[in-house]
């Protein structure tokens, strides 16, 4: 977690992974998220009205990664095979910003995703078609669409991410990207 000055108050910032267990994600004092059918999920915030999530988000929810910034009351839902990223403001129960549509390959069997938290900074989301970085408020900082099939996040530092692509013959390619804006820093 990191400390952020808001007004005259210091607030600890962090994003915690929230598991979905038996169809329920418990969001601490902020409420819960419940799967009520194969393509239906309801956000039940403590301080706002219930909200039904878009079907595309709900159907991917069991495999998605849910990240909660408890100090801000922000829930970020990153899909595994789905095509929508959703951030919810748990104070109001509404999306913090319009859902982000990801470009995905049409064959669901070829879709993949990985998530890597970056200490005191945010979270990386890599799919076969894009890499994106979300800050600890759950806001998209940058995104690059392209062919990332076969790539993995090998590691991160405070200012860059290292991507790795390997094949069955043992050949490897590496690529470095700046964490602040996603620009390519070159191969390594």
C-alpha positions, 0 to 999 in steps of 0.5 A: 500500500502507498500513502496518498494525500487527499485534502489534509488526510493521508489515505493508505492506497492498495488494491486487494484481490477479492475471491468469488466463493460460492458465487459471492465476492465479499467487499468488506464494509462496502457490501458484496457482489453476488452471482445469481445466475450463469450470466447475472450478477448483482452488486449490492453496495452498503451505501447505494441501490443494488445494480445488475452488472452487464451480462458480459461481465457477469458471465466471465465473473467466476474467472475474472480478477476482482480488485478492491481499493477499500480506502476509496470504495472502488472495485475493478473487474478484469476479465479472463475471457470476457471483453469488458473491464468494469470499475464500480464506485461502491459509494454510488453503486454506478460505474466509475467510468464507462466500461472499457471494451477490449479487442479479443480474438473471436475464438474463446479457446484462444483467449487468455489473460494474466494480471500482475499487481505492481507494488504501490502503483497499480495492476497490469492486465495482459490478454492475447490482444492488449496490455493495459495498466490501471492505477490503484484508483482502478482508472486506466492509465494506458493501454496498447492493443496488438498481438500479445498471444504467447506473451507473459509478464515476466517481471516488473520494476518501479518503472518498467514491465518485462514481457516474455514470449517463448516457443516450444523450441526454447526460443525466447523474446523479451520486450520492455515497456515503461510503466508510466505510459506503456511505451516500448523501451526495446528488446532485451 
